[in-house]
Amino acid sequence: MSRRLLRSVSFRTAVSLALIGSVVIAAPAHAAGPVTTNGCVASVPEPGTTTPVRICYSLFQPVGASAAHTVPLIFHSHGWGGSRTKDAAAFKSWLDAGYGVLSFDQRSFGESTGVAHVMNPELEGRDVVKLVDLVAGLDWVTKQRPGDPLIGAIGGSYGGGYQFAGVFAEVRDKGRTRFDALAPEITWWDLKESLAPSEAARTMWLSLLYAGGGTHLPPAVQAGFVALITTGQWPVGQAGRDLDAFFRKNGPSWQVAHGRKLDIPVIIGQGLSDNLFNLNQGLKNFDQALTPRARSKSIFVGYNAGHTLPSIVPPGFVTPGDPCSIALGSPTFAALEQRFMALQLKHESTGLSGFGSYHLATADGRCLTQRQLGVNSQYRLGAVKALTTAVAQGPITVAGVPQLRARVSSLLPNAAAFFALSVGTTPLDAKIVQNNTMPLREKRPVHGARRTVDLPGIAVDVPAGKTLFLTVSPVADMFAGQNGQVPSSLRLDDVSLRLHRVR
């Protein structure tokens, strides 16, 4: 889930004095390889306290970097429950290419202190800003103007979340960011929407996340989190209010809702088979968090990887891999993002193309490129009573986020259904595309209520002889373990399916 980070440092005395509580262990000045510096900066205290939180890092300075020969710097951080990368060898390709790297422990993880707030802009966002301030004082890092270092950022999952938290914190406070390019992978647009879409908990993933780092959360949030896992529903009462308040600001969706967008180039890597932060989350970041100008300089790559668990109920299928990085001329996404940074930070000619487009791995493992993913086809299905309903005969190619509209009825409260598109020769052998479902839960009995459901984002070729189906399942294993619920299905009438059909 995490990635890498780069760089070392020759501190001036003034910079060292600015690091409150800093501990520095540097390699000898005559070392033949990169210089590594470990230290900590003082950041925003926890709410209700006055003691600064310590955010610790490893800084790698490449051979030859100096005040006379400055270099750009890359930020990196880890996934949920992890810690920073301390070994310069992990960043060899970056260091050899003449970048510095800074890898840091997120608040509450590794050697950093405090409590994990899961990318609150007031806390983790300001932690990132403090580290940018640190980098701005290094004489060997290229400056575009005083106090404005030339920097990019990499990292996946939680290590993608810090990128948006830090950049949006600067945009909110200063109207612009000092980051010059980002490369977030398999991260989120909206945390609540990811962890509990339609307030139905992704209990399989939530259990793994809690086991990996739940004790780092504030106590009240831990209690709400446990309630979410054990009931499968968004908790009511104070526990639910705690979770709502805790997650409200923790993603690009809140920033965009308050009028902020990013005007820097971004390369996004997102998993089509990721059943925690699915393709929908990455597409919203690309489509809504960036200005049109930034998007024209950015690239979206979807691969069959990420937070992936196989879907058994209902059965799913996918071919793992990253054909689109290969199609864009790089063996891996890591190599592709380094080419992207070389272009954006060093203005090197890398032969990179595909800007402003969506490059998506299909379920069978080819790369599909589209300039637009808007809805262009509609299928009227009427009343849907079966688990699997035919939509269209192959050959047909579908990409993007299909949307279901229906009149929904339920006899009991907490009725739910889980939706996906599937492919097969018959309803009996149809399997859901790229192992993903999306839920609709009705808290109260309803009759003929109009509902719109975004299905999982996909890319799929349906060959001749096979059919594209709509699967509506009363259960789904990613949402398993919803204790105490009486199974109750939804009735769906006047159903229509809208999707992007590749012409």
C-alpha positions in Angstrom: 0.0 0.0 0.0 2.8 2.4 0.4 5.6 3.8 -1.8 9.0 5.5 -1.6 10.7 8.8 -1.0 14.0 10.5 -1.6 16.7 12.7 -0.3 19.4 13.8 2.0 20.6 17.1 3.4 23.4 19.4 4.2 21.8 21.7 6.8 22.8 25.3 7.4 22.9 26.3 11.0 19.8 28.5 10.7 17.8 25.5 9.3 19.0 23.3 12.2 17.9 25.8 14.8 14.5 26.0 13.1 13.8 22.3 13.8 12.3 22.3 17.2 13.1 19.0 18.9 15.0 17.8 15.9 17.3 14.8 16.0 19.8 14.6 13.2 22.0 11.7 12.3 23.9 12.3 9.0 26.3 10.2 7.0 29.9 11.5 6.9 30.5 14.3 4.6 33.0 12.3 2.6 30.6 9.4 2.0 30.6 8.2 -1.7 26.8 7.6 -1.8 23.8 9.7 -1.0 23.8 11.6 2.3 21.0 10.5 4.7 19.7 12.7 7.4 17.1 11.6 10.0 15.3 14.2 11.9 11.9 15.5 13.2 10.0 18.8 12.8 7.6 20.3 15.4 4.0 20.4 14.1 0.5 21.3 15.2 -0.4 20.0 18.7 -3.3 17.6 19.1 -6.6 19.3 19.7 -7.0 20.4 23.3 -3.2 20.2 23.9 -0.2 22.5 23.6 2.6 20.1 23.1 3.9 20.2 19.4 3.6 16.9 17.6 6.8 15.5 16.3 6.8 14.5 12.6 9.9 12.5 11.7 11.6 12.0 8.4 14.5 10.6 6.5 16.1 12.9 3.9 18.3 11.7 1.1 20.6 14.1 -0.7 22.0 12.7 -4.0 25.6 12.7 -4.9 26.6 16.0 -6.4 23.7 18.1 -5.0 25.0 21.3 -3.5 24.3 25.0 -3.2 26.1 25.4 -6.5 24.3 22.5 -8.1 20.7 22.3 -6.8 18.2 19.6 -7.5 14.4 19.1 -7.2 13.0 17.0 -4.3 10.4 14.3 -4.1 8.1 13.7 -1.1 7.1 10.2 -0.1 5.1 8.6 2.7 3.7 5.2 3.7 0.4 3.4 3.6 -2.0 3.1 6.6 -0.3 1.4 9.5 3.2 1.7 8.0 6.2 3.9 8.5 8.7 5.9 6.4 11.4 4.4 4.3 14.9 4.8 5.8 17.0 3.0 3.3 18.4 5.2 0.4 18.5 2.0 -1.8 14.7 2.1 -2.0 15.0 5.4 -3.9 18.0 4.5 -6.1 16.4 5.3 -9.4 15.3 8.8 -8.1 18.7 9.5 -6.5 20.6 8.4 -9.5 18.4 10.6 -11.7 19.4 13.7 -9.6 16.4 14.1 -7.2 16.4 14.5 -3.5 13.9 12.5 -1.5 12.1 13.0 1.8 10.2 10.1 3.3 8.3 10.8 6.5 6.2 9.1 9.2 2.6 10.2 9.2 1.2 11.6 12.5 1.0 8.7 15.1 3.0 6.2 12.9 6.6 5.2 13.0 8.6 7.6 15.1 6.1 10.5 14.8 3.9 11.3 17.8 0.2 12.4 18.0 -3.0 10.6 17.0 -4.0 9.6 13.4 -6.8 11.8 12.1 -6.7 10.2 8.6 -5.7 13.3 6.6 -7.5 16.1 8.4 -6.2 19.3 6.6 -5.9 21.0 10.0 -3.5 18.3 11.3 -1.9 16.0 8.8 -2.3 18.7 6.1 -0.3 21.1 8.3 2.3 18.4 9.0 3.0 18.3 5.3 3.3 22.1 5.2 5.9 22.0 8.0 8.0 19.6 6.0 7.8 21.8 2.9 9.0 24.7 5.1 11.9 22.5 6.1 12.8 21.7 2.5 12.5 25.4 1.6 15.5 26.1 3.9 17.8 23.5 2.2 20.5 25.2 0.1 20.8 22.2 -2.3 17.1 22.0 -3.2 16.2 24.1 -6.3 14.1 27.2 -5.5 11.7 28.8 -7.9 11.6 31.9 -5.6 12.6 32.4 -2.0 10.8 29.9 0.2 9.3 28.0 -2.8 11.2 24.7 -3.4 10.8 22.6 -6.6 9.0 19.5 -5.3 6.9 16.6 -6.4 5.2 13.9 -4.4 4.6 10.1 -4.6 2.9 7.5 -2.6 -0.1 5.2 -2.5 -3.2 4.8 -0.4 -2.6 6.7 2.8 0.6 7.8 1.0 -1.6 9.3 -1.7 -3.9 11.0 0.9 -1.1 13.1 2.4 -0.5 14.6 -1.1 -4.0 16.0 -1.3 -4.1 17.0 2.4 -0.9 19.0 2.2 -1.5 20.6 -1.2 -5.1 21.7 -0.4 -4.0 23.0 3.0 -1.6 25.4 1.2 -4.2 26.3 -1.4 -6.7 27.2 1.3 -4.2 29.2 3.4 -2.2 30.9 0.6 -4.2 30.5 -2.6 -1.5 28.4 -4.2 0.7 25.4 -3.4 4.4 25.0 -3.4 4.1 21.5 -4.8 4.7 21.4 -8.5 3.5 17.9 -9.4 1.8 15.0 -7.7 1.6 11.2 -8.3 -1.1 9.9 -5.9 -2.1 6.2 -6.2 -5.1 4.1 -5.1 -6.3 6.9 -2.8 -9.7 8.4 -2.0 -11.9 11.3 -3.0 -14.3 11.0 0.0 -13.5 8.7 3.0 -17.1 8.1 4.1 -18.2 7.4 0.6 -15.3 4.9 0.3 -15.5 3.1 3.6 -19.3 3.0 3.8 -21.0 3.9 0.5 -24.8 4.4 1.0 -23.8 4.0 4.7 -23.2 0.3 4.1 -19.9 -0.7 5.6 -17.1 -2.4 3.5 -16.7 -4.6 6.5 -14.1 -6.9 4.9 -11.7 -4.0 4.3 -12.7 -2.0 7.5 -11.7 -5.1 9.6 -8.3 -5.2 7.9 -7.7 -1.5 8.3 -8.7 -1.5 11.9 -6.4 -4.4 12.6 -3.5 -2.6 10.9 -3.8 0.7 12.7 -7.1 1.2 14.5 -5.4 1.9 17.9 -3.9 5.0 16.4 -7.3 6.6 16.0 -8.9 8.8 18.7 -10.8 6.7 21.3 -14.3 8.0 20.3 -13.5 7.3 16.6 -12.3 3.8 17.5 -15.6 3.0 19.2 -17.5 4.3 16.2 -15.3 2.3 13.8 -15.9 -0.9 15.8 -19.7 -0.2 15.7 -19.4 0.3 11.9 -17.6 -3.0 11.4 -19.8 -5.1 13.7 -23.2 -3.9 12.5 -22.3 -3.2 8.9 -24.2 0.1 9.1 -23.2 3.7 9.8 -23.7 3.9 13.6 -26.5 6.1 15.0 -26.3 8.5 18.0 -23.1 9.9 19.2 -20.9 7.2 17.6 -22.3 8.2 14.2 -21.9 11.9 14.8 -18.3 11.3 15.9 -17.6 9.5 12.6 -19.4 12.1 10.5 -17.4 14.9 12.1 -14.2 13.0 11.9 -14.4 12.1 8.2 -16.0 15.3 7.0 -12.9 17.3 5.9 -10.6 14.3 5.2 -10.5 14.3 1.4 -10.6 16.3 -1.8 -14.4 16.2 -1.9 -14.7 18.6 1.0 -12.1 21.0 -0.4 -13.8 21.1 -3.8 -17.2 21.7 -2.2 -15.6 24.8 -0.7 -14.4 26.1 -4.0 -10.8 24.9 -4.1 -9.2 23.0 -7.0 -5.6 22.1 -7.9 -3.8 23.9 -10.7 -0.8 21.6 -11.0 -0.1 18.5 -13.1 -1.1 15.2 -11.5 -0.6 11.6 -12.6 -3.2 9.4 -10.9 -2.9 5.7 -10.6 -6.1 3.9 -9.6 -7.2 0.3 -9.4 -10.2 -0.9 -11.4 -10.1 -4.1 -9.3 -9.5 -2.0 -6.1 -12.5 -2.8 -3.9 -11.7 -0.3 -1.2 -10.9 2.9 -3.1 -12.5 1.9 -6.3 -12.1 3.5 -9.8 -15.0 5.9 -9.0 -12.8 7.6 -6.3 -9.9 8.2 -8.7 -12.1 9.5 -11.5 -13.7 12.0 -9.2 -10.2 13.2 -8.1 -9.2 13.6 -11.8 -12.5 15.1 -13.0 -13.3 17.4 -10.1 -10.2 18.2 -8.0 -8.2 19.6 -10.9 -8.7 22.7 -12.9 -9.3 22.2 -16.7 -5.8 23.6 -17.3 -4.2 21.1 -14.8 -6.2 18.2 -16.2 -4.9 19.0 -19.7 -1.4 18.4 -18.3 -2.3 15.4 -16.3 -2.7 11.6 -16.9 -5.1 9.1 -15.5 -3.9 5.4 -15.4 -6.2 2.7 -14.3 -4.7 -0.8 -13.6 -6.0 -4.1 -12.3 -4.4 -3.8 -8.8 -4.5 -1.8 -5.6 -6.5 -2.9 -2.5 -7.7 -6.1 -4.1 -9.6 -9.0 -2.7 -11.3 -11.6 -4.9 -15.1 -11.4 -5.1 -16.6 -14.8 -4.4 -20.2 -13.7 -3.6 -21.2 -12.6 -6.2 -18.4 -14.3 -8.3 -16.1 -11.9 -10.1 -13.3 -11.9 -12.6 -10.2 -9.8 -13.5 -6.8 -10.2 -15.2 -4.2 -8.5 -12.8 -1.7 -6.2 -14.4 -0.9 -2.7 -15.6 -1.1 -2.7 -19.5 -1.6 1.1 -19.7 1.8 2.0 -18.2 3.3 -0.3 -20.8 1.2 1.2 -23.5 2.5 4.7 -22.5 6.1 3.4 -22.8 7.0 2.4 -19.3 7.3 -1.1 -17.8 5.6 -0.1 -14.5 3.6 2.8 -13.0 6.6 3.6 -10.9 8.7 4.1 -14.0 5.9 6.1 -15.6 5.6 8.5 -12.7 9.3 9.1 -12.8 9.1 10.1 -16.5 6.2 12.4 -15.5 8.2 14.1 -12.8 11.2 14.4 -15.2 8.9 16.3 -17.6 7.2 18.4 -14.9 10.1 19.2 -12.6 13.1 19.2 -14.9 11.3 19.9 -18.3 13.2 17.0 -19.8 11.9 15.5 -23.1 10.6 12.0 -22.1 8.4 11.2 -25.0 5.5 11.0 -22.6 2.0 11.4 -24.2 -1.6 10.7 -23.2 -2.3 13.9 -21.3 -5.9 14.7 -20.4 -7.0 11.2 -21.2 -8.1 8.1 -19.3 -6.0 5.0 -19.8 -7.9 2.0 -18.3 -7.0 -1.6 -18.0 -9.8 -3.8 -19.2 -11.0 -6.8 -17.2 -9.2 -9.0 -19.7 -6.0 -7.0 -19.5 -5.7 -4.7 -22.5 -5.3 -0.9 -22.3 -8.3 1.2 -23.4 -7.8 4.9 -23.9 -10.6 7.4 -23.9 -10.8 11.2 -24.0 -14.2 11.2 -22.4 -16.1 8.8 -20.2 -19.5 10.5 -20.2 -22.8 8.6 -20.5 -23.7 8.0 -24.2 -26.1 5.0 -24.1 -29.2 4.1 -22.1 -30.9 0.7 -21.7 -34.4 0.4 -20.3 -34.8 -2.8 -18.3 -38.2 -2.4 -16.7 -38.9 -4.3 -13.5 -35.8 -6.2 -12.4 -36.7 -9.3 -10.4 -33.8 -11.7 -11.2 -30.3 -11.8 -9.8 -28.9 -11.3 -13.3 -30.6 -9.4 -16.1 -29.4 -9.1 -19.7 -28.4 -5.6 -20.8 -26.7 -6.0 -24.2 -25.2 -8.7 -26.5 -21.5 -8.6 -27.4 -19.5 -7.4 -29.0 -19.6 -4.3 -26.9 -17.0 -2.3 -24.9 -18.0 -0.4 -21.8 -15.9 2.0 -19.7 -16.3 4.5 -16.9 -19.0 4.6 -14.2 -22.4 3.1 -15.2 -25.4 4.6 -13.5 -28.6 2.8 -12.5 -31.9 4.6 -12.1 -35.0 2.9 -10.6 -38.1 3.1 -8.5 -37.3 1.3 -5.3 -39.6 -0.4 -2.8 -38.9 -2.3 0.4 -41.1 -3.9 3.1 -38.6 -3.9 5.9 -36.0 -1.3 7.2 -32.4 -1.7 6.3 -33.2 -3.5 3.0 -30.1 -3.6 0.7 -28.9 -4.7 -2.7 -25.5 -4.8 -4.3 -25.0 -3.8 -7.9 -22.5 -4.6 -10.6 -22.2 -5.3 -14.3 -21.3 -8.8 -15.2 -20.3 -10.8 -18.3 -21.2 -14.4 -19.3 -22.8 -16.6 -21.9 -25.8 -17.1 -19.6 -27.1 -15.6 -16.3 -25.8 -18.7 -14.5 -22.1 -18.3 -15.5 -22.0 -14.4 -15.5 -19.3 -13.0 -13.3 -19.1 -9.4 -12.1 -16.5 -7.2 -13.8 -13.3 -6.5 -11.9 -14.5 -7.8 -8.6 -16.5 -4.8 -7.5 -20.0 -4.1 -6.3 -21.7 -0.9 -5.0 -24.6 -0.9 -2.5 -27.9 0.7 -2.0 -29.4 0.6 1.5 -32.8 1.9 2.5 -32.9 2.7 6.2 -36.7 2.8 6.2 -39.4 1.0 4.2 -40.1 2.9 0.9 -42.5 2.5 -1.9 -41.6 3.6 -5.5 -38.9 6.0 -4.3 -36.7 7.2 -7.1 -33.1 6.3 -6.7 -29.9 6.7 -8.6 -26.9 4.4 -8.0 -23.4 4.8 -9.4 -22.2 1.3 -10.1 -18.5 0.4 -9.9 -16.3 2.0 -12.5 -15.1 -0.5 -15.0 -13.5 -1.2 -18.4 -14.6 -4.3 -20.1 -14.8 -5.9 -23.6 -17.8 -8.2 -24.1 -17.0 -10.4 -27.0 -19.4 -11.9 -29.5 -21.2 -14.8 -28.0 -21.3 -13.3 -24.5 -23.7 -10.9 -22.9 -23.4 -7.9 -20.6 -25.7 -8.4 -17.6 -26.8 -6.3 -14.6 -26.3 -8.3 -11.4 -28.4 -7.3 -8.4 -27.3 -9.4 -5.4 -28.8 -9.4 -1.8 -25.3 -10.0 -0.4 -21.7 -9.2 -1.3 -18.6 -10.4 0.4 -16.9 -7.0 0.6 -19.8 -5.9 2.8 -19.9 -9.2 4.8 -20.4 -9.7 8.5 -23.4 -7.3 8.9 -24.5 -8.8 12.2 -28.0 -8.7 13.4 -29.6 -7.7 10.0 -32.6 -9.5 8.7 -32.0 -10.1 5.0 -34.4 -8.1 3.0 -34.2 -7.4 -0.7 -35.3 -4.4 -2.7 -37.9 -4.4 -5.4 -36.7 -2.5 -8.5 -39.2 -1.1 -11.0 -38.8 1.2 -14.0 -35.1 0.4 -14.2 -32.8 2.1 -16.7 -29.0 1.7 -17.0 -26.9 4.6 -18.4 -23.3 3.9 -19.4 -20.4 4.9 -21.6 -20.3 2.6 -24.6 -17.0 2.8 -26.6 -17.7 3.6 -30.2 
